[in-house]
Amino acid sequence: MKTIKIIGPAYPYRGGIATTNERLAQELISMGFAVDLETFTVQYPSFLFPGKTQYSGKPAPEDLKIRRTINSINPLNWLKVGFRIRREKPDLVIIRYWLPFLSPCLGTISGIIRKNKHTITICLADNIVPHEHRTGDRQLTNYFIQRIDGLIAMSRSVLTEATTFRANLALEYCPHPIFDNYGEKLSMVEAKQKLGLDVGTKYLLFFGFIRDYKGLDLLIHAFADVRLRKFPVRLLVAGEYYSSPEPYLKLINENKVEGLIDLRTDFIPDDQVNLYFSAADMVVQPYKSATQSGVTQIGYHFNIPMLVTNVGGLSEIIPNGKVGYVVEPEIESIANALVDFYEKDRKVEFESNMMDEKKKFSWANMANAFLDVYTKAKNRA
């Protein structure tokens, strides 16, 4: 195998999925493969996108070949792209899958490509069926799953779910690698100063797009626990609202914690991510449902303890009591862990354990997982 094409979000699109695709391409290039990325001219219709903009404000990566060719809502475009890539005959096409809305587009393109009897198409799956279910999700996902040769899941729950759609698919589990492209960790004092935070105050960090399934409401309730008031700790919420802010603002008011929560609810650009992770004592992910999360892998990069809930694949990534906490998605469980963290001063202990744990999450492991699934699928073809 020599040539690889990655289909999915990439520059000029922003966000963790685009960042992952670009970083994976860089890893495969470093291994000697010829890699290019094909991304969207239209990714979502604007009415389906909950944020302020889909686009990055940073410069294009200079070391990657990225082409904008795919219109997610134009079937004639899907045929054009599919037939072109079929003629080009790359050895491997990696297709990023996270939303059933894209199944007709990506499934059609993959189905056409595979008919050249040479190219193997492998899905990198964030989700099989999304957290926020809609009518038709399973039917749409099935259309896509029937038109690929293999799948890599970043959580075991996604791997299991994939088998319910198709038993003969070449599969492998590979956890999300560490995001190592957000710069270096700064001193806590420097990071707080650059963010305009109080240097003498401790901070818990909720990071990433604010969606209902991510449980910020649970965290607000837990953070209001009176036991936490004996510590000089504030909650730092950093990420853009992808759902209505009103319920969260109402909860903050009802729990009388307005003066204890810093809301930074614009999109956090890549060059500021290290500031937030360097300023915090612990990252808190109180998700109500999940598969995996790129936020945990940013946390590993910056060597910061993490609290996750026991949903999806999060507990696979964070060993409880070693580098952080795995708790139930309940207010009392979250509050008890936050209190334990500060009462027992667990920060140094957790940080010291992270160096060995994070070795499991290398980009080389993910690249090699694709090579393994490619070989399995090729042998079944």
N, C-alpha and C positions, 0 to 999 in steps of 0.2 A: 504493500500500500504506500502510495506516494502523495496523492492529492486529496485534500479534505476541504469540504465546503460547510460552513455553519450558517444555518438559516434561522433568523430570529432578530430580536432587538439588538441594535448596535448604534454607534454614533450616526446621526445626531440625536438619537433617543437617549433619555436619561434613565437612571434607576438601577437597581441591583441586578436585574436580569441582563440588561445591556452590558453592565460592568463585568458580570460573570462570563458572558460570551466572548468579550474582548480579551479577558485574562486567560480563558481557556485557549483561544487562538494563539496567544503569545507562547503559552506552554508547548503547544503542539509544534509551533514553528521552531522553538528551541530544540525540539527532538528531531528536527530535520525534515518535517513535512511541509509541503507547499499548501498554505491555508489562505482562503479568502472568506469573507462574510457577505451574505446577502441579507439586507434588511428592508424595511418597508418604506414605500412612498406614502402610503396611508396605513397606519397601524390600527387605530380605532376611529370610527366616526366620533366627532367631538362630543356628541351627546352621551356617548358611552364612557367618556373619560372623566373621572371625578376630580382630578387635580386642576391646577391652574395652567400648566403647559406640559406637553409630552417631551419637550426638547431640552437638550443640555445647553448650557451657556459656555462650556469649556471648549478649547480647541480640539480638532480631530486628532486621534492618535496617529502619530507619524509612521509607526512601524507596522500598520495593518492596512490591508486592502479591503475596503468596505464599499459595497455597491448598493444603492437604493433602487430596488427593482420591483418590489412586491406590493400590490394593492390588495388589502385584505377583503375588500368588498366588491371587487370586479372579477367575475369568473373568467372573462376573456383573458385578463392578465394572468390568472393562475395557469391557464393552458399555455400561454406564451412562455412564461417562466419555466414551467415544467418541461416542455419540449426542448427548450434551449439547454437546460441542465442535463437532460437525457442525452442530447447530442454531445455535450462536453465530456461526459463519462468520468466524473470524479470517482475516485475509489470509494470514498465515504462521504455521506451527507449527514450532518448532525442537525436535528430539528428541535428547537426549543419549544416545549409545550407547557402552557400554564393556564389556558383559558379556552373552554369549549367554543366560544364565539369564533375562534380562529380555526376550528377543525375543518370546515369545508375548504378553506384556502390551503392550509398546510397538508391536509389529507389528499386533496386533489393533486397538488404539486408532487408530493411523495409518491403517490400511485403512478403518475406518469414517469417519473425518473426511474423507478424500479424496473420498468419494462425494457430497459436497455440490457438487462441480464448481466450487468457488470457492477453497477453502483449499489452499495448497501446503505440503507437509510436507518439511522438510529436516533431515537427520541431521547432527549434529556428532559425528564419530567419533573417539574416543580409540584404540580398537582395532577391528579387524574380527573377528579371532580372537584370543583372549587369549594372554598369554605362557605361562600354565600351562594347557596344552591338556586338554580333557576330551572324552570320547566324545560325539558329537552336536553339537559346537560349530558346525561348518560348516552342518549342516542347520538349526539354530536361527537362525543369522545369515542364511541365505538366506531364511527366512520373513520376517524383518524387512526385508531389502533389497528384496524384491519389493513392499513396501507403502509405499514412500516415493517422493517425486518428485526429490529431490536429496540430495547428500552433500558435506560439507566435511570434508576430512581434514587433520589437523595434522602429518602426516609423509607424505613421498612413498611410503614403503613401504605405508602404509595406503591411499593413493589407488590404488596399483597393485593391491593385494589386492581392493579394492572392485570393480574392473573384471572380476575373475574370477567375480564373482557376477552381474553385470548390465552389459551393454555400453551400454545406452541411457540410463543414469542421468546426470542433470546433475551434473557434478563440479567441484570446485575445491580446490586446495591452499592452505592458509593456516596458517602456523606459529602455535603457541600464543603469544598476546600476553604481554607482561611483566606479572607480578603486581605491581601498584603499590599494593596496598591492605594492605600489612603494615607500614605506618609508615615512619619515617625511619631512615636509617643513623645509628648512634651512633659516637662515638669508640671505637676498639678497647679502650682502657683502661677506659672506662665499661662497655662491654658485658661484658668479662671480669669486672669487679668484681661486676656484677649477677648473673652466673651462678656466681660463686664460683670462677672459674678463676684460675690463676696469671698475673699481669700480664706477667711476664718470659718466658713460654713461648709458642711459636708453636703454632697449632692448624690441623689439617686437619679439614674437616667432612664427615661422611656424614650426610645429612639425609633424613628421610621414613620412611614405613612400611618395616619390614624384612621383605622377602620374598626367597625363594630366588633369583629371577631377577635381583635387584639387585646380586648379587655382593659382598656384604660379606665373604664368606669369602676372595675374591680379594684384597680390600683388606687384610684382617688379615695374610695371608701377605706381601703387598708391603710393608706397613708394618714388618714384622719385619726388613726388609733392613738389614744391619749398617751400610751407608753412611749411613743416616738418623740414626744415633745421634750423629753429630758435631754435629747441630743440636739446639737445645732445642725439639723438636717433639713434640706429642702428637696423638692421633687422638680427635676428639670425635664420638661417634655419638649422634645426636639423632632419635629416632623410635620408635614403638611396634612391638613384634614382631608380625608377621602370620604368622610361622612359629615353630617351636620355637626357643627361645633356646639350647638345650643344645649344638648343634653349634658355634655361634659362641663360646660360653664355653669349650668344649673347645679350639678353635683358639687362642684367646687364651692359654690355659694352656700348650699345647704349644709355642707360639712365644715363650713367656716375655716377653710384652709386657703383663702384667696392670697394671703400674704406669705404663704409657704410653698407656692407652686410657681415656677417660672415657665411661661408658655412661649416657646420659640416655634411658632406654627407656620413658618414658611418652609419651602423645600430647602433642605440642607445640602449645599453644593459639596462636591467631592473634596475640595481643598479646605473645608471646614470640619469634616468628619473627625479628624484627629483631635480637634479642640474639645469637642464634646466628650469623647471617650477618655481623653487625658484628664478632664476636669472631674470625672465622676468616681465615686467609690465602688459602685456596682450598677450593672445594667439589669433592669427589671422587665421581663416579658411575660405579662400575666394573661397569655392568650387563652381564649375559650375553645378554640380549635386551631389545628396547625398541621402541617406536614413537616417542613423544616423551616429554618429561618436564616437568612444571610446575616442578620444582626448578631447572632451568636458567633459567627465566624469573624466578624469585625471585632467583637469582644475578645476573642482568642488572640487576634493579631496585636491588640493593645494590652493584652495581659490583664484584663479587668474581670473580676468576679461577676457571675451572672446568676440571676434567679429566673427560672422558667417554670411553666406549669406542665403537669403530667398529661399532655395531649400530643397526639401525632408522634412525630419523631424527635421532639425536643429533648426528652429524657435520654435518648440514645447519644446525644452530643454532650450533655452536662451531667457528669457523675455526681449524684447527690452527696453533699458533705465533703467533696474533694475540691472542686473548683467553684462551687456555688450551691444552689438549692434547686431541688425539684419538688414542687408543692402542688396540691390540688388547686384547680381554678376556683377558689373560694376566698372570700374576703379574709376570714380568720386565719387561714393557712398562709396567705401572703403576708399578712401583718405579723404573724408569729415569726416568720423567717426574717423579715426586716428588723424586728426587735433583736432576734438572736444575733444577727450580723453585727449590730453595733454594741450590744451588751457584752458579747464575747470577743469583740474586736477580731473578727475572722478574716479581715482583708488581707493581711500579710500571709496568713496560712494558705488561703485560696490562691493567691498570686504565685506563691512558691510551687504549688502543685501543677500549675498550668503549663510549665515548660515541657514536661513529658507528655501531657495529655494532647497538646496541640500538634505533636508530631504525626498523629494519625490523619491529619487533614491537609495533606499536601496536594498541590495541583498535579504533580507527577502521578499520584494515585488515581486521580480522575482521568487523566490522559490514558493511562494504562488500562483503566476499566473500559474505555472505548475500544482499545485494541483487542481486549479479550472478547467483548461482545461482537465486534466485527468478525473475529475468527469463528465464533459460535454460529453467527448468522450465515457466514460464507459456507461453512460446512453443511448447513441445512438447505442451502439454496439448490 
